[in-house]
Amino acid sequence: MPLSDRIRKLAQKFASPHEAHVSGSSRVGSEETECAVQPASKTRMALGEAWSASDSRTVMGERVGANSYKVNTELLDARLATTPIPTNTWWQNLIVECGDQPIVMGPYMVKSLNESVVVCAPTEMHSNTFVASVWHDDWRMDMAGSTRRVVAYDSVSVTVRYEGSTLATVPLVKGAVFATIVLNTQTVVRLSTIHAIIGVDAGDAPGSTIVQLNNGSTWLIWCESNVVLRQCGMSGLESPIPMQGAVRLALVATPSAIPALLSARTAIPIGGDVSINATNDSAEFAIAWKVRGPGSLLMCAQPHHQHALENAEWMDDVGSYWSSKGTLRVAQGTNWQWSESIEPIGFAGHAEPSAEHTEKLRELVAIDARALPTDLHALPPDPYFFGKALARAARIALIADEVDDSHSRDMA
């Protein structure tokens, strides 16, 4: 049986109905994912199906029951609703099912809902087997009478547009130090928090407000129209007059960060162009951040960027931000560049094992193949760990094929 057919057979064998899905932040060993536990959905699509507005075909052969994870075309701009959507993209929670689950931008998590945008600076929960990003409604911006749709995206950003009583654009860009909502019409700004507000002070720049919350956090909020927000009740802020333009929120990681944050308040990231130029054994990467407005752009770098970024202008006086992927460090500038070595990768090993090792591998792969579940109901119910189980079986089949153990290969 050709290897491609065996892999397709694996997909069909291990596909099973999923009764719930996981979307929080967890890590098992060195593996990590962002997720939050959600109830099961009654909508279903086929495992392995492409992310697109249509579910008329599958990628891995026959249709099999799986958890919903179906694109809700009502949450997409009409132009995007007729085109394929990237599979497993980081912002997929905006358009799957009800689209009411958070996306992880780093350092913030954001929910884009009808009638509101909710921003969270997640806190950590961990044990010896996982790390979780804990969601809380740090700031909710009222968008009363408005509905939202995804209208654009690129490799590092997604843009949501609100239409109705409030017209607004929300550029969600990975690594942005500020969360930004751009009001396109005159609107009274209303912000609320799950915490109690214990201090509100005008900042040193026009339109800036420094807010202290009873959970110990401090936030800088800037209004492009130079309106200073005032406290409204125990947990609310409001603009004294209608305003238009950007409303930006940033967690103040350290008191020394405020001057640098204020200097960056007018530089609003709205997307980015990613380019990769590869040669035989290395690749050059670049991100050209798209920015609206003057000033210094501040962006957070993930740990895997920090070691590689060339000529980065680190802004350590801004402090650092927590994320489940590690500590985020702030860099200034609109262009990122780095290089990486490319390792040759194939399905088989780089060199044939010795006769002694081949015999040992046959022994071990036979044990692993026999340990694979034969009862489909014993498989993990969520797509993340189901995918890991499928990958494990596929790897066992490949190893068995390489050491000429056709019985274990076909068993897998």
N, C-alpha and C positions, 0 to 999 in steps of 0.2 A: 504494500500500500504506500503510495507517495506520501512524503512527510506532510505536505500541505493538507492532504485528505485526513491524515491522522490528527492534525491540529484542529481541523474543522470538526472531526468526530469528538474530540475532547470538549469543544465548546458546546456541542449538542448534549453530550453525556452529562456535563456538569451544570447545565442550565436548569434552574428549578424556580418555581414560583417564590417570589420574595414577598413577605408580609409586612415589612417595615423598612424604612430607610434611615440611614445615619447621615447627617450632614454636620460639628463641634470641632474640637481640635484635639487629636489624640496621637500618641506616639507609642509604638510597640517596638522595643529594642531601639534600633536606629531608624526605623520607619516612622514617618510623621504625616499626618493629614489634618486638614482643618474640617471640623464638623460640629453639628449640634443635633441632638436626638429629636426626631420629629415623628408624629404619628403616621401610620400607614396610609397610603392613598389608594383609592379604588380605581384610579386610572392606570392602565398598563401599557407597556411597549415591549418590544423584543430585546433580549440581551444582545449587546454588540451592535445595536442599531446606530446609525449615524445621527449626530445631533443636527436636525434640520426641521423645517416647518412641516415636512411631510414624513409620515412613517410608513410609506408604501413599500419599502424594501428593507431587507436586513443585510448586514455585512457578513455574518457567519452562517449562511444557509437558512435552514428552516426556522420559522418564528417559534420562540419559546416564551413562556410566561416569565415576567420579571417585574420588579418594582417599577412604578410609573416613570419617574424621571423624564416626563414628556414635556417638550417645549410648548409653552402657552403662547400661541401666536398673538393673542390679544395684548400681550405685554411687549410686543415688538412693533416698531415702525413698519408701516405697510410695505416699504421697500425691502426691509430686512426679512419680513415674514415670508417672502418668496425665494429666499436664498438659503443655502446651507449655513448652519451655525457651527463654529468650532467645537469639536468634541472635548468634553471635560475641561472647558475653559474656566479660569478662576472666578469668573463672574456669573456662572451659570445659574446660581440661586436666584438671580433677578428675574429669570424667565422660565423657571421650571415650576410646574404646578401653579400654585398661587403667587409665586415670586416673592414670598414674604419672609424668606430666610436671609441671614446676613451673608455678605461677602467679606473676604479678608483682604484689606488693602495693605496693611502693615505701614504704620503702627495702628491704624484704626480698623474696626469692623463697622460696616454700614448696612442698614436696612433701608431700602427704597420702597415705600408703601404708598398706596393711594392716600392722599391727604396728609402725608408726613414723611420726613426723612429723619432717621434715627442714627446717631453717631455714638460709638462705644470705643473707649480706650480699654481693651480687655485686660483683665487681671489673671494671674496664674493660679491654676490648681494642678497639683501633680502628686504622683505616687512613684513607686519604683518601677511601674510598668507603663505609665502614660503621663503626658503633659496636656492639659486642657486650657483653652482660652475661655474664660468666664465672661459671658455676655451680661451687660447691664445697660439700661437706657440712660447713658450719661447726658445726652442732649437730644431732644426731639424738636424739630422745627415744623411748625404748623403749616400745612398746605391745604387748608380747608377748601372743599369743593373742587379739588383737582385730582386727576388721574395721571398715571405715569406710563411711559413707554421707553424702552431702549431704542435710541436713534442712531448710535454710532459706536464703533469700537475699533481698537487696534491691539497690538500685542501687549501693551502695558496699561491700557485704559478702556473704560466704557463710559458712555455718556447717556444720561437719563433725562428725558424732557417731561415736564409737568404742564398739563393743559387744563383749563377750566377757570375757576375763580382766581386761581393763582397761576401765573405763567412763570416758569422757572426752568433753568438748565443746571444739571448736577454733573460735573466732570469728576469721575471716580478714577483716580490715577494711583497705581501701585507705588508705595513709598512716599506719598505726599505728606509733608509735615502738617499741613492744614487740611481739614475737611472743608469743602467749598460748596455753597449753594448760590447760584447767580439768579437773582430776581429780575425778570424781564419787564415787569410792569410795577407801578407804584403799589407797594404792599406794606401793611403793618407787620413788622417782624415779631413773631411770638415764639420764644424758646422755653422749653420746660425740661426739668431734670428729675430723675428718681431720687436724687439726693436733696438735702437741704442746703440752700445758699447761705453762707455765713459771712460773706464779704463781697462787695461790688465797688470797684474803684475805676475811675477814668485812667486810661493809659497815657503815655507820653506822646502818642501820635494821634492825630484827629481820627475820630471814629473808633478808637480802641477802648475796650473794657476788660479789666482784669477781674476774674470771678473766682472766689474760693468756695469750695464745697466741703460739706462735713465728712466726706470720706478721705479728706486729706489732700485732694487734688486741687490744682490751680489751672485755670484755662484762660487763654487770651482769645477774645472774640473781637473781630474787626469788621466794620461795615464800610464798604467802599464809598457810600454817600456821606461819610463822616458823621453819621448819627451815632450818638452814644446811647447804649441801651440802659434801661432802668429796671430795677427789681420790681416784680409784680407777684406779690404773695411770697410764700416760703420757698417755692421751687421754680419760679418763673422769671423770665426777662422779656421786656417788650420795648419796641421803639416808640418814642413819643409821637412820631409822625410817620406817615407812609414813606417808604424809601424804595429805591431801585438800585440794582448792582449787586456785587458780591457780598455775601456774608461768610466769613471764614472763622473756623474754630481750630485752635491748636492746644494740645495738652502742654503745659509748661513743665518740662522734666526737672528743671533746676532754676532757681531764681535768676541766675546769670544768663538764662536763655532769652529773657524778654527783649533786650535790645536787638539781638540778632533776629528774633522772630518778627519784631516790628519792621526791621529793615527789609524783610522778605515778604511782607504782607501783600504787596501789590503784584508780585510775580506769581501768577496763577497757572499751574501746570494743567494742560488740557489733553495731553496725549504724548505719544512718542514714536519715533521711527527707529526700529531695530534693524541693524544690518550685521551680516556674518560673512566674512571672507575666509574661506578655507583653502589651505595648501595641503601638501602631503601629510604632514604630521602635526599641524597646528592650525588654529583659527583665530582670527581677529574679530572681536565683538565691539559693537558701538551702539549706544542709545543716544539719540538726539531728542531731548525733551522739547515738546512744543509748549510754548509759554504765551499767555496773554498778559500784557502789562509789563511795566518796567520793574527794576529792582533785582535783588539777588534771589535766585531760585535755591531753595533748600529741599533736598530729597533724602529719604532714608535708604541706606544700603543694607542688604541682607548679608549675613556672615559670609556666604560664598562669594559675594561681590567684594567684600572688604579686603580680602587677601590679594585680590587680583587687580583692582582698579589702579590704573596708571595715572600719575599726576593728580590724584584726588586732593581737593582742598577740604580737609576735614574740619568740621565746625564743632569741636568737642566742647566748647563753652555752651552749646545748646543742650548738652547732655545726651543721654541715650534713651532708647525706648525699648520696652519689653515686647517680645513676640514669641510664639511657641517654636519658631525656627531658630531662636537665639537673639542676642542683643543687636538692635538696629543702631547703626552709627550714621550721623547726619553729614552729608557732603554738600558743598555749594558748587553750583555750575550747571550749565545746560547740556553738557556733553560728557558722557561716560565712555571710556575705552578700556578694554582689557584683552589679554591673550590667554589662550588655554591650549595645552597639548592635547592632541587627538590620539586616543588609543585605538588600535585596530580591533574591531569587534565583529564576531561572526557567531553562528550557532554552535560551532564546535570549538574545542580547545585549540590553542596555538600550536601545540605539538602532541603527537600521539603518546599516550602513556606507555610505560614499560609493560612487559608481559606480566610481571609481578603485580603492578598496580592495576592493570586491566582486570585481572582475576579478582582482586579485592573490590574493584568498582562493580563488577558483575554481582558479587555477593551482596554489596550494600544496596545497589539499585533494585535488586529483587526484593529485599526487605522493604524498601520504601514503596515499591509498586504494590506489594501486598497490603501495606498499611493505608492505602488510599481508600476513602469511603466508597462503599458500594450502594449505600442507601442515600438517595438524593436528598432526603429530608434531613440528613445529618450535616449537610453543607451549610456554611454560614448564610444567614438570611439577607444580609445587607450586601450591596454591590461592592463595597471596598474590600471586605474580607473574602467575599466570594471570588473576586478577581484574583486575590492572592492565592486562594486554593486552586484556581484554574491555572495560574502561572506555575505553581508548584508541580502540578501534574504534568504540565507541558515540559518543564525542565527535566522531570524524571524520564519522560518519553524520549527526549533528546539525548540524555546521557545513555539510556539503554540502547538507543539506536547507534550511538558512537562506539559502544563496546560490544556490538553485535548480539545483544540479548533481545531477540525479537519478541519473546514471550512477555517479558516485563514491559517492553515498549507497547505492545498491543493491549496489555492489561491496563496501562496508564491511559 
